[in-house]
């Protein structure tokens, strides 16, 4: 049960992000908001940035663990 928690959390984040993105796009296309497309699409690029940062951190941790084992 506990091992399913990260998947459940990531699914919830994806659902919320997709929902917010959909609402922003609809509001932009119906001229309810006059935001730049950069901000309308921000739920996508913010989540994508977080994922990229997470993988970079994991890659660095992996490199550091390998260096410690070699010495």
Secondary structure per residue as TSV (DSSP state, phi and psi in degrees):
chain	resnum	aa	ss	phi	psi
A	1	X	-	360.0	-44.1
A	2	X	G	-69.3	-30.3
A	3	X	G	-71.7	-18.8
A	4	X	G	-80.7	-13.2
A	5	X	H	-59.0	-47.5
A	6	X	H	-59.7	-38.0
A	7	X	H	-67.3	-40.8
A	8	X	H	-63.6	-44.1
A	9	X	H	-64.5	-44.7
A	10	X	H	-65.9	-35.5
A	11	X	H	-65.0	-42.1
A	12	X	H	-64.6	-42.4
A	13	X	H	-62.6	-42.6
A	14	X	H	-64.1	-42.7
A	15	X	H	-63.8	-45.7
A	16	X	H	-64.2	-45.5
A	17	X	H	-60.9	-43.7
A	18	X	H	-64.1	-40.1
A	19	X	H	-65.2	-46.8
A	20	X	H	-62.5	-42.8
A	21	X	H	-60.9	-44.1
A	22	X	H	-61.9	-44.4
A	23	X	H	-63.1	-44.9
A	24	X	H	-60.6	-43.1
A	25	X	H	-64.6	-43.6
A	26	X	H	-62.4	-43.6
A	27	X	H	-63.3	-38.3
A	28	X	H	-68.2	-44.9
A	29	X	H	-68.9	-25.0
A	30	X	T	-95.6	9.4
A	31	X	T	60.0	28.0
A	32	X	S	-77.3	-36.4
A	33	X	-	-118.3	151.3
A	34	X	-	-115.3	30.4
A	35	X	-	-68.6	158.9
A	36	X	-	-68.7	153.4
A	37	X	H	-63.0	-24.9
A	38	X	H	-59.5	-43.2
A	39	X	H	-78.3	-31.4
A	40	X	H	-63.3	-39.8
A	41	X	T	-89.5	6.5
A	42	X	H	-58.2	-35.5
A	43	X	H	-57.9	-34.5
A	44	X	H	-70.5	-52.2
A	45	X	H	-73.8	-26.2
A	46	X	H	-68.9	-46.6
A	47	X	H	-65.0	-41.0
A	48	X	H	-61.9	-39.5
A	49	X	H	-64.7	-41.3
A	50	X	H	-63.2	-42.0
A	51	X	H	-63.5	-44.2
A	52	X	H	-63.3	-44.5
A	53	X	H	-61.1	-41.8
A	54	X	H	-59.5	-45.9
A	55	X	H	-67.9	-34.6
A	56	X	H	-64.9	-43.1
A	57	X	H	-63.1	-43.3
A	58	X	H	-64.1	-37.7
A	59	X	H	-64.5	-43.3
A	60	X	H	-64.4	-43.3
A	61	X	H	-60.7	-42.3
A	62	X	H	-62.1	-43.3
A	63	X	H	-63.1	-42.5
A	64	X	H	-65.2	-39.2
A	65	X	H	-64.9	-39.4
A	66	X	H	-64.8	-41.0
A	67	X	H	-65.3	-36.3
A	68	X	H	-68.3	-39.1
A	69	X	H	-68.6	-33.9
A	70	X	H	-68.0	-39.0
A	71	X	-	-76.5	360.0
